[in-house]
Structure formats: structure tokens, C-alpha cells
Amino acid sequence: MNKKVYKLAIIPYEDKGDLMNKRGDVGISTNTIIIAIVGIIVLLLVVTFFTGGMATIINKIRGVFGGGTAGYDVDLAKANCQAYCERAKLLDTNDAKKGSTFCTQKFDIVKTAGSNPVPIGCEEGPISINCLGVSCS
């Protein structure tokens, strides 16, 4: 009997392309994702601009950051005036009290809805803080 013996040789095989796919290739690159996000933002801005919504958005942004024309909250003005009153009471002379922040500070208060803010002092309505021992007039 003639037996043939075959030897199996194991040859190491490295397919570097396969290793890259398993290790580093995620599918979509980061640059593609960033470009897609920027494109969507630009598209939304263009659509908003042409539908007339840009003016509304700009007015809302101005309302948040440009609080100068919005007027002053009456409750906040009262709290500030109360603090100014306590500081004015500590002053020595009547002239110093008349020149204190309690007597000189004005707050832009909106008296009626839709009207422009009006400068109002601590002793005037609707703030009306009565500071005992301090006379502004």
C-alpha cells in the first residue's frame, strides 16, 4: 500500500484592507457629518428668511438682549428703592440724603400696556416707597 501523506502548511495571511475596515472605518466620516449639519442649518435659515419668519426671530432676539426699551419691573424697582432707602438713612446731612440714590435714581416703568416707559423715582407711583427720615424735596 502506497499511502500519500500530505502536509498542511499554514501560511500567515494579512489582508490589511480587512483590518482597516474592522478597526478604523466607521462608515461615515466626521467631515461628512459636520458638512451635513452645516447644510441643514443653512437650509433652515434660507427657508425661514423666505417665509418671513426672520423678522420675528430677530425681534425675539432683540427682546432678550436689548432690554433697554422693555421697561423696568415695578417689583424689582420697589426692592431696589427699599435698599436705596436703607442706605440713605445712614447719611448724616439732609443735603446728602437729597443727593442719595434713593432721591436721584429713576426707573423706566411702563404704566399702561403698549405705552412707552416713563422715568419714575422711588417716591412716585407706582413704586411709592415711603422712606422715613429721608426727604427728597
C-alpha positions, 0 to 999 in steps of 0.5 A: 500500500502506497499511502500519500501523506500530505502536509498542511502548511499554514501560511500567515495571511494579512489582508490589511484592507480587512483590518482597516475596515474592522478597526478604523472605518466607521462608515461615515466620516466626521467631515461628512457629518459636520458638512451635513449639519452645516447644510441643514442649518443653512437650509433652515435659515434660507427657508425661514428668511423666505417665509418671513419668519426672520423678522420675528426671530430677530425681534425675539432676539432683540427682546432678550438682549436689548432690554433697554426699551422693555421697561423696568419691573415695578417689583424689582424697582420697589426692592431696589428703592427699599435698599436705596432707602436703607442706605440713605438713612445712614447719611448724616446731612439732609443735603446728602440724603437729597443727593442719595440714590434713593432721591436721584435714581429713576426707573423706566416703568411702563404704566399702561400696556403698549405705552412707552416707559416713563422715568419714575423715582422711588417716591412716585407711583407706582413704586411709592416707597415711603422712606422715613427720615429721608426727604427728597424735596 
